[in-house]
Amino acid sequence: MKIAIIAPSPVPFTIGGAELLFSCMQDSINNYTSHQCELIKLITKENTFWDLIESYYKFYQLDLTHFDLVISTKYPSWMVRHRNHIVYMVHPLRGLYDTYSLCTNKSKIPDEFNIGLVKEILDITKIRIKRNKNVEKLFEKLFQLRMEQDDYPEEIFEFPGPFIRDIIHFFDQWALSYENTKEYYSISETVKRRKDYFPLSAKVNVIYPPPKIKDFECREFEYFFTVSRLDRPKRIDLLIKAMRFVPHNVKLKIAGEGPEKSRLMELAANDNRIEFVGYVNENELVDLYANALAVLFVPQDEDYGYITIEAMMSYKPVITTFDSGGPLEFVSDRETGFVTDPDPKKIADKINYFVEHVDEAKKMGLLANQKTKDITWGNFVSKLVGERDLHFRRKKKILVLNTYSCYPPRGGGQHRVYNIYSRLSKKFDVTICSIVESDKEYQNLILKNGLKQICIPQSIEHARCQWEMEGKTGLNLYDVLMIDYVEKSTDYIGVVKRLSHEADIIIFPHPYLYVVKKSIDFSGKIIIYESQNV
C-alpha cells in the first residue's frame, strides 16, 4: 500500500514528542513492511481564533486520493477527506476539551451576541444530520464572518472561548465520525478514556509508541533525574519543593528547556544539589538515564509520557503522582516505582526511600523494564497497519545463568563469558543473570555492546549454609554448593523464573546452576549446557 501519515507542523516549530513520533511512525512502516509511507505535514498556526480556523481548512482541502491509506494523528489532521482514513490519536486541542475549564469559565457566548452570522454558525454546529454538506456551509459562513468581524464584539472571538469551542467540536465530530474514519487508535488508555475525544461506542485500540532511542543503558544509581519541556503542566516546581524535605546529599538533575526555566531556577537557587542541564542530545540523554537512581515524572494528566517508557527501558523505577495520567499505565506502586500525592512532602518521602534502599530501586527497575518489553516498533506497525507484509523479526532471547559477574572482566572465566556473549549479543538479545556472594551489591547493567547483566546477591540463609560447610571442610565451596542450596536464594530464583518465561534459549556455562531446572519449568525452551570445566 501507499500510506500517508498526516500531521501538523507547529508554529513556532519545535521538535517535541509528537514530532519524533510522526517521523518514527513513517520510518517503522518503511523499514518493517513492504508498504511505502510518506509523512505529510502542514504548517499549523493555532494561537488565535482565525489561525485555528485556517489550519482546519487547510487539512480539509488536502487531496490525498493517490494514497491507499491515510493515517491522521493530531488536530486538525483528521479533517482530511479520504476513502480509507484511520486515526492514531495523540490528542485534540485540549484547551477546547478537558482543560477548557482551566482556561476560562465561560460556557457559552452571551445571548445578546447570538445574532446574525454568529447565530447561523452556532445553528449549523447543532445539526447532526447531513454533516458533510454542513461542513462546507460552515466554512463559508466563517469566512464571511471574518470579512465582517468588525461588526461583531471582540469577545465573540476570544481564544479559548465558547464560540471557537463549539465550532471545533463540530469539525472534530464530523472528521472522526464513522462516515469519515474507518478505525480508531490512541497512544494511551488515558487518551482513549477522555470525554468527547472519540465517537460514542467507538472501538478504540491502544498502541503504545516506543521512543525514538533504541539502545538505553543501565549503569550506576547515583542521582534523581527528570527531563521534559519546562512549562507549568510538567510541574517541575513540585520536584524542586520536594528536595527541601530531602536531607540526603543527592542530586536532582533536570534536563530540558522551556518558558518556566527562569522561574524554576530561581525557585531552586538555594539548593546546590539541583542541577539544570538544559537541552541534551540523544547520547547525553541515554547517559543521564543510565546513571540515575530513579526518574521523577509528575505532570498534570499527561497524554502518554515518553519519559516513563525511557526510564523503564533504562531499568529505572519512576516516581509519579495519582493525577499524572499516562504514566499510571506503567507505574505500579511499590512494584515499578511509586505513585503518590502531588505534594512535595509526599514526593520527598519516596525520594528518601530510594536513597535509603538502593537495592529496592534496582529490583523495581528490573520489573519496570519487563513492563516495556513489548513496546517495539515491530509490534507497533503490526497493530497499526496489519501483520501482513511485515518482515520485522525480533531477536531471539538468550538467558545465561552464571555464578559470578562477568563485567568488568578480570579473571580468565570472566573474560571467556564476557567475550562469548558480547559477540552473541550482536544477533541475539542476551541477558546474563548471575547469582553473586551475599556481600556483593545488586547490579543491573546494559552495556554499550547490548549485553545485559543482572547480578543478584545470594540470600543470607543460602550463605550461612555455605559458610557452615566451608567451616567443616576448610574449602571454598561457593560454586559447588549452588547444587544444594541455590533454591534458598528466592530473589534469584524469582528473577530467573520471570526472565526464563520470555527467553527462547537458556544457557548454563557451568554445571552448578543446572539444578534450577528442577524448580523452574523450561518446557519449550532450547537448553544448552556448555560448561568450560567440571
N, C-alpha and C positions, 0 to 999 in steps of 0.2 A: 504493500500500500504506500501511497504518497500521503504523508501525515504532516499537518501543520499544527504547531503549538502557538497559541496566540496569547500575548501578554502586553501589559502596559510598560512603557519606558518612563520612569518618573522624572519630574522636573521640580527642582534641580536633580540631575542624575546622580545617583549613588548606588553602589553595589552592596545590597543587603542580602538577607537570607532568601528572599523571594527571587532576586535576580540570579543568585547561584543555583537555586532550584530549577529555574527555567532552562538554563544552559545545560545543567546536568541531565535533565529530562531528555533534551534533544540528543546529547552525546550517548546516553544509555540506549535509546531506541536505535540510533545508528550503529552502535557498537555491538549490541546484543541481539539484533534481529536483522532480517533481510529487508525490513521496511526502510524507506528513505524519509527523513524527518527534517523539516525546516522550522526554525524559530522566527516568528514574525512579531516584531514589537512596534507599537505606535507611540509616538510622543503623547504623553497624557498629563495635561495640567488639571489640577483639581483644587486649587486654593480659593476659587470664587464660584459663585452660582453659575455664571456663564461659562467659565472654564470647564466645569464638570459636564454641563450640557453638551458643549462642543466635543469633549472627549467621548462621551457616549455616542454621539452622532458619527464620529469617525469610525468606530468599530461597527456600527450599524451599516455603514456604507461599504464596508470592506467586502470585496468579491474574492472568495476563495474556492470557487467552483472547480478549479483544476486540481484540488486535493481530494483524496478519498475519505479522509477522516480529519476532523478539526477538534483540537483539544483546547478549550478555554481554561483560564487559570484564576484570574483575579479581576475584580471590577475594573473597567467595564468591558473586558474582553469577551464576555459571554453574549454581548449584543450582536456578535457576528451571526449572519444567517447562512446556514449550511444544512444540506440534507442529512449529514451524518455527524452531528455535533455531540460531543460529550464534555462534561465539565469536571475538572480536577480542582476543587475549590480551595484556594488559600484563605480568602475571606472577602466579603463585600466591604463597602465603605463603612467601617464600624461606627464612625461618628454619626451615621444616619440610622444605625441599628442598635446594637446592645450598649454602646457607650453614649448614645444620644443624650440621655438624661444627665450625663456628666458635663455636657457642653452647654445645655440650655434647658429651661423648664417650660418652654412654650410647646404646647401640644397641638395647637392649630393657629392659623392666622386669624386675626380679629375679624369678626363678621363684617365690619364696615369696609374691609379691604377685599372681601369676596365679591368682586364686581367685574364686569367687562371680561377681558381675556383671562384674567386670573380665575374667575368663576368657570369659564369654558374649559380651561385646563384642568381644574380640580374635578369637574364633572366627568371628563374623559378618564381620569385616574380611577374613578369609582366603577367604571364599566368592566365587567368580567367576561363579556362575550365579544366575539369578532375582534379580538385584541390586535391581530395583525394589521387590520385596517386602521385601528385606532392609534397604533404606534406612529404611523405616518402622519396621521392627523395631529397627534400631539406635538411632534417635531415642528410641523407647520405653524401651529399656534404659538409655540415657544419662540420661534424665530421672528414671528410677527410681534410678539411681546417685547423682544429685545429692541426692536426698532422703535417701539412706543413706550419704553420703560420710564422715560422722564415724566410720563403722565400718571405714574403709579408711585406710592410711597416707597422709600428705600427699604423700609422694614420688611417688605414682602420678599426681598432678595437676600435676606440675612443668610449667612452660611457658617455653621449649620443652622437650619431653621425648618419650621413645619412645612413650608411650601416646597422646598427642594427635597425634603424627605419624602413627601407624598409622590413626587414625580419619579424619584429614583426607585422607590419601592415598586411603582408601576412598571418601570422599564425592567427591573430585575425579575419581577414575577413573570413578565412576558417572556424574557430571554430564557429563563430557567423552567418554563412550563414544559409539560410533557409533549406538547406540539413541537417545541424547538430544541429540546435536549433529549438525547436517547438514553444516556446513562449518567449516573451521578457518583462522584468520588470526592473524598475530602482528605485533607492532610492529617486529621486527627479526630478522635471521638469528641473532643471539646468543640471543634468547629461543627461537626455533624449535629450536635445536640442544641446548638444555639437557635433561639426562636427566630422564625421567619427567614432563615438562610436558604432553606430548600422548600419545595412544594410539600404540602401536607401528604403524608403517606408515601413519599418518595423513598425508594430503596437506595440508601447511600452506603457505599463501600469505602471503608477507611484504608488508605495505603500510606504507611509511614515512609517519608522520603529519607534516604541516607544523607549524611553530609557529603560535601564535595571531596573532603580529605578522606583518603582510604587507609593510610598507614599510621594509625595512632600508636603511641608507645606508653609504657608504664615503667618508671624507673624508681625514683625516690618518693617520699611522702613528707614534704618539708614545709609547705605553706598552704594557705587557702587562696582560691583563685576564682575570679569571675570575669566574664567577657561579654560585652553587649554594647549596643548604642546607648550612650549616656543621656537618656531622657527620662522623664518622670514615670512613665508606665513600667520601667525596669526596676524602679525602687532601690537603686544602689544606696540611697541615703539610709535605708534600713540596715544595711550591712555595716556602713560606717558607724552608725549609732550603736550597733551590736558590739563592735570592737571595744566600746567603753566599758563593757561588762566582761571583757576577756582579760584576766590578769597575766596570762602567759605571754612570753616573748615570742610570738608567732606572727608572721607577716600575712597581710591580705593584699594580694596583687590584683589590680583592676585594669583590664585591657579594654580599649575602645575609645571612641571619640563621640562627641555629641553636644547638644546645646546646654546640657546641665553640668558640663565638666567644671566650669569655674566655681559654681555653687558647691559642687561636691568636694572640690579640692579645698575650698575654704572651710567646709564642714570637717574635713579630715586634717586640717592644718596642724593641730597639736598632737597628732599621733604619728610618730615616725615609723610605725610598723605598717602603715597603709601606703602602698606604692601605686601610683598611676603610671602604667607602662605605655599608654597611648595606643596608636594603631600598631598592629603586629601582622607580619606576613604569615603564610601557612606554616613554614618551618618553625618560626618562633612560637606560633600557637601550639603546635604539637609539643614543643619543649615545655611550655608553660603547663599544659595539661599533664605531661608525663611526670613532673616532679611535684605535683600538688598533693596535699594530704586529702583534701576533699574540694568539691566545687560548690559554690554558693550561687543559687539562682532563685530569686524571689520576685518575679514580675507579677503584675496585676493581670490575671486572666489571659495568659499568653495563648496564642493560637496553637502552637506546637512546641517550639523551643529546641532548636538545634543544639544548644549548649548542653542540655540534659543528655542527648544522644552522644555527643562528642566526649563528654565526661565519662560516660559509662563505657564507651569504646576504648577509653584510656584506663579502664579498671579503677575508676574513682567513684566513690559514693557522692551523692548530691543532697544538699540541704535545701529544701524548698518550703513553701507555705500552703496552707489549706485552700487559698484563693488564687493560686498561681496558674490554674488551667492546665494546659498541655503537659507540663512536667509531671503532673499527678498520674498520668497514664503509665509512667515508668518508675517513679519513685514510690516504693512501698516502705512505709515507716518501719524503721529498725531492721530492714532487710536489705534494701539497696540504697539506704540513706535515711534521712529524717524528714518528716512532714510536720510542721509546727505552725503556730500562730504568726501572723505578720507583725510581730512585736520584737523590738531589738533585744530585750532581755531573754525572751524565749529562744530566739535565734542564737544568742550568745551561749545559752545552756548547751545547745547542740555542738557549737564550735568547741567549747571547753571539753565536751565528752570525747570528741575525736582527738584533741590534743592529748588527753589523758589515757586514751585507749586506741593507740595507733593500730594495734593488731585487729581490732574490730573494724576500723576503717578499711583495712586491707581485705578482710573477709567480705565486707559489704561490697567492696569494689569488684570482687570476683563474681558475686551474684548479680551485680549491676550489669556487668559485661554480658552475662548469659541472657539478660533481657533484650539485648540489642542484636543478638546473633543472626536473626532472620531479616534484619533491616539492611538489605543489599540492593544494589541497582538491578541485579538479575531478577530478584523477586519482584521488585517494583515494576519493571517492564512487563514481566509475565502477567501480573494482575491488571495492569492498565490497558495493554493492547493485545492480551491473549498469549497463550503459551506457544501457539503455532509460530513457526519460523524462528524460535529462539535458538541460538547456538551457544548461549552462555552456559558454561559448566562451572560449578563451584569446585574449588579444590577439595580433594578428599582430606579428611581429618585424621591425623595420626596422634595418638596419645602414648607417650613414653613414660613408663613407671620406673623411677630410679630411687636410689638411697642416698644421693648426695647432690648438691648443687653443682652444675657444670659451668656456671658463669659467676665471676671471671675464671677462665680455665687456668689452673696452675699445675696440678699433677697430670700424669700420663692418662689416667682414666677420664679425668675431666676433659682433657684435650680431645680424646677419642670421641666421647659423647657429643661434645660441643661441635666438633667439625663434621661428624657424620650428619647430625640433624640440622645443622646450618645449611648444608648442601641440600638436604631433602626439603627444607622449607622454601626453596625456590619453586617447587612444584606441588608441595603439599602444605596444608595448614597444620603445623606441628606444635604441640604443647608437651613440654616435659614437666610432669608432676612428680616432684621429689619429696620424700619424707626426710627430714634432717634432725640432728640432735636437739634435745629439749632446750638447750641453752641458746640455740640459734633463733634468728628472727623470721617471722613470716615474710615471704617475699613474693611479689607478683610483677614480673618483668615482661615487656615486649621489646625485644632487641631490634636494632635498626635493620638487621637482615631478615626480620619477620619471625624469627624463632621466639616462642613464648616459653617462659619458665615460671612455675609456681612452686615455692618451697614452703612446706608446712611442718612445723616442729612436732616431733613425737609427743604423745601425752605423758604426763608425769607418771601415771600408772604403768605405762609401757616402759618408760625409762627406769623405774625402780626395779621392775622385773629383770631388766638387762643388767643393772648395776649389781643386783644380788648374785646373778650367775657369774658375772665377771669377778666379783669378790671371792667366790668359791674357787674359780679356776686360775685367776691371775692373767686371763687373756682378754683381748679386745674382741668382744662378741657382738658389736653393734649390728653388723650386716647379717650374720648368720642367724641371730635371734629374731630377725624380722619374720622368719618362718613360723615361729611360735607365738609372737606377741604383737604383730602389726595390727591385728584386729582391735587391740586395746586403744589404738590411736584413732578414735572415732571421727575426729575432724578430718584426718587424711582420708579415711575410708569414704566419708560422706562426699568429699570433693571428687574422689576418683569415680564414685557412682554417677555423679552429675556429668562429669566430663566424658565418661565412657558411653553414656547414653547417646551423645552426639557424635562419637568417634566412629570412623569406618575401620580403622586399623589400630590394634593395641600391641605395643612392642615392649618386651621385657629384656633389657640389656644385661641383666644379671639374674641368677636363679632365685634370689632372696625374696622377691615380691610376687613370685608366681603363685603363691598360696592365696592371694586375694581372689583368684578365680573361684574359690570355694564359697565366698560370701557375696560376690557380685556376678550378676547374670551377664555374660559376654556373648550370649547367643546372637548369631547373625553378624558377628564381628570377625575380621581376619586377625588371628592371633599369631604373633611372630616372637619366637624366643631366639635371641642372637647373642647369648652370653659370651663375653670375651674370656671368662675364666670360670672355675668351679670351686 
